[in-house]
């Protein structure tokens, strides 16, 4: 008897391991980080069944990469910045001008 276990399908956002339905591109939080025009373009270029036959169009793949990059950019911008080490104080030299 052979097992027909399917591999889990996860969100395509970087470093996200949330399981989603195979026809879904990203988990809900990440999907709504994609700019609306790009979401619409992805939906319009999606072909039902492409997740099963692994034959997505070049247009879909290009849009998918753009969406992944857009989400990564938003997450990076929202990440707390690393604290910088304190700078050494700068000593300013004061000069007196002769008023002759």
Secondary structure, 3 states (H helix, E strand, C coil): CCCCCCCCCECCCCCCCCECCCCCCCCHHHHCCCCHHHHHHHHHHCCCCHHHHCCCCHHHHHHHHHHHHHHHHHHHHHCCCCCCCCCCCCCCCCCCCCCC
